[in-house]
Amino acid sequence: MEMDENLSLFVSESVELLEDMESALLELESNPNDDELINRVFRAAHTIKGNAGLFGYDHIIDFTHIMESLLVEVRNCIIPVTTDLVSLLMRGKDLIADMVDEMTGKTVS
């Protein structure tokens, strides 16, 4: 089954954003006070949520909204960056990748 153009575009951009998110999260482990890394993770989640909204992928919107809300708390220094938080965010990234995988019927992450 061939993906339609919108889904293909969503998937390719999501894969790039998830790769950037993972890279920033890995760096965040060593630099937990780096605001730019936190912002990169937030922007990736925010962009994926926005793109999912354009195409009506509600399950991805709902999940990334929760992740984004957590990241707002991190940005506002309410929740500190810890190893456990980075692990949680990495699992969130993996769940988003799984949702994208399910939409295409093949592994994209």
CORUR-V370102 format. One record per backbone hydrogen bond with DSSP energy under -0.5 kcal/mol. CO is the residue of the C=O (numbers start at 1). NH is the residue of the N-H. Records with the same first field share a line. If there is no record, write none. Layout:
CO->NH ; NH
This chain:
4->8
5->9
6->10
7->11
8->12
9->13
10->14
11->15
12->16
13->17
14->18
15->19
16->20
17->21
18->22
19->23
20->24
21->25
22->26
23->27
24->28
25->29
26->30
27->30 ; 31
31->34
33->35
34->38
35->39
36->40
37->41
38->42
39->43
40->44
41->45
42->46
43->47
44->48
45->49
46->50
47->51
48->52
49->53
50->54
51->55
52->56 ; 57
53->56
56->58
57->60 ; 61
58->62
59->63
60->64
61->65
62->66
63->67
64->68
65->69
66->70
67->71
68->72
69->73
70->74
71->75
72->76
73->78 ; 79
74->77
80->82
82->86
83->87
84->88
85->89
86->90
87->91
88->92
89->93
90->94
91->95
92->96
93->97
94->98
95->99
96->100
97->101
98->102
99->103
100->104
101->104 ; 105 ; 106
